[in-house]
């Protein structure tokens, strides 16, 4: 049985008011989870504030216009963060321990893009209780912007928790 889990952290529907993990024993190869993330200037500025990455390619429209991308682009790790969020909140979810991640940044993400992050179970290691997941973020045109592979230690016990509210942030 293959299941698909969908959640949009920006506006979580009522059925995702709680976070329920998927234990190692419940995980099946082919199982996947996705989330949708609109990218705007605010998301780029927030990521720059939190990470300290103030590269002008992300924040200075005039300078960014002179680059090969011909405009502002989002930080690649912002997209990668959506993959991390899926692993920690949805599949496998709470109790997951991130062990390894490879990433390939395939095309730029621009303000106005809408990304869909997806993780799909590709292998299970019964002896070590590790799960390998193919990871991708695609834009609104279905084009891959980030691809990679993650290895996690999946939880062995069921966990269900109220989904914390996203912190309120004001850009100044």
CORPERA-V837152 format. One record per run of one state. SS is the DSSP state (A for helix, B for strand, O for the rest). FROM is the first residue (numbers start at 1). LEN is the number of residues. If there is no record, write none. Layout:
BEGIN
ss: {SS | SS}
from: {FROM | FROM}
len: {LEN | LEN}
END
This chain:
BEGIN
ss: {O | B | O | A | O | A | O | B | O | B | O | A | O | A | O | A | O | A | O | B | O | B | O | B | O | B | O | B | O}
from: {1 | 4 | 7 | 9 | 12 | 14 | 17 | 18 | 21 | 32 | 39 | 41 | 52 | 56 | 60 | 61 | 65 | 76 | 90 | 97 | 106 | 114 | 126 | 130 | 139 | 144 | 154 | 160 | 163}
len: {3 | 3 | 2 | 3 | 2 | 3 | 1 | 3 | 11 | 7 | 2 | 11 | 4 | 4 | 1 | 4 | 11 | 14 | 7 | 9 | 8 | 12 | 4 | 9 | 5 | 10 | 6 | 3 | 10}
END
